[in-house]
Amino acid sequence: MVYQQIKKCMTDNLEQLNRRLMGLEIEIEEEKSLSQTKNMLLEANIAELNDVYKALNEKLKEIRNRDERIKAFEDEYRRANKLSMLGELAGSIAHEIKNPLISIQGFARRIEKAKDENKIKEYAGVIDKESGRLSKVLEKLLEFSRMDEPKTEPVDINGIVDDTVLFLEHHLTRFKNIILFIEKDDTLPQVEMDRIHIQQSLVNIVMNAAQAMPDGGSINIKTGRDDGYAYISITDQGTGISREYMDKIFEPFFTTKKKGEGTGLGLSLCKRLIEANNGKIEVKSTEGQGSTFKILLPMS
């Protein structure tokens, strides 16, 4: 009897163990199946990520190529813009060159005829002075038209204004009926920048100001300090800018000029050049009353 009970108990335990073993086998199979499913999903995700990575790589290449094309276009436009401005200012530059040449020729003839040694020295002094003036004009012209890479150096902002007036004054006063008023802060320190970048921006803005006054008027160019920045402001009495256009004037290809009078790239280029020198440009304008553009460059 006891033996039978023991045997029954062992049989029951064995059945329980078998059922437990079968349950474990089923769980293992389920885990295997789940693991395989997870592996399949993981492989699919990895393949999908690889496809996405390749697609992103292609897009990145496209963006880089586009940026390179845009940069090449902007560089080409900068060159064309300089040549365009130089062409427009040819009359003014010719005037600046012609006057010293006339003086040099005139006093050279006087030296030929002069017998007084003091007169000869006086005439020679005038020739030397006028030659220096002519050399300066040509030097500034060559610097302005240079096409090399940006060059940062300590620059006198007032000197940029002087050079710009040297190029523009005769052209604007004679052909555009514009009067230039200059107000300079002589206490300004030198500022690290590419001088040609800022001068090109200043010329662009002054020429835009003149175009905004087809019947003539005055342009005020002022230098000063503003919260850690040295600035050049250009104020005109022109048509002004309407409110609806204020947020768009620095966008590439945006222009309010008539067809054929502008590409819409001048102010966009100015903004890029000024920002490349860690500066910024601000504008205030009242429609029908004029505009003020302000170039700000950090003093430290």
Steps between C-alpha positions, in 0.01 A plus 500: 500500500772737600694398192203580277456839662868576452480382141190713433667801658810452286281458189313819580825689555638361176192614311528843657867515402413393145230763478742760640765386253253523213402848622865606510555362152199696374629817675845445347347458155292813551810690616690370198218607270480841673876537479495414130220750444698765689810419295301526180353834610845620607650398166212672319550815710874494435438462127248784511744718697771423246265607221414818691871564567580458129211729405614762753855471368376565149296799620803631689709473184229684306488774765879534499507518122221759507685704765816486291305619194340780705840604637648496149207709378540747787874528433428561134237758588742677734747529213233617259363742758840657551555534127151647460563758771840584357341550158234728645763700687736524203413867448576584862825304502606657170439843655712409804781388270465775241544797737837387644622415150411848371683656794805280447513582128449871561769536765741280303473752213557785743816334629634491141457875471583600857838649579441586865625213719232567762229479235642171375489358854144628543385342174681175581323496838161536329587219257605277790177576689277439199688179416439379854131581463483313170684203650256491789196497270646215295600308811148527644353400166717188477424405860128541444504280189711218648346153472702300755382329818367699799777665698439607859712781643466803732315764298412866555125531433534871426758410236243277329260795488775725357587247229134452409444875471814515282333260254144628519493873565565630149268242340214569742527879506547544124275229355247424776454846656586353842663689785707292744521601868767324703516484880784293648583397855878545513527309832399164348759223540609279213278198440598151380335445161550452129511862389395424142193306620378795702588758237318299233194484730520874567526584128200276427287664766597855401426426135161353602432817699577710191267286287224557757527875423460528120460878526800542728531580869741450788667191643641513853784261582585483869737293715471442873461255789198292597508253792839342429477546125656752265251601235458670165150633435370611161187718498319612186195713420361252251177313446544280806400136536141389560425286807402199292850488348709567813541129583591412143761757394796278596360193324690392185340616174242719676481848349248782472687654206368490147599210277856544379596744778614248757555130570379504860837369617667822617360520854508121538870505414561794738340306784711191428823701482428691821400185691816328373687773692300425820291811445135570435290739295188683615250708308238757594274647236187710463322477169524832316758642743818297455706221653794449733725197462743432783809278469613386847836334562625371841777711652652210697 
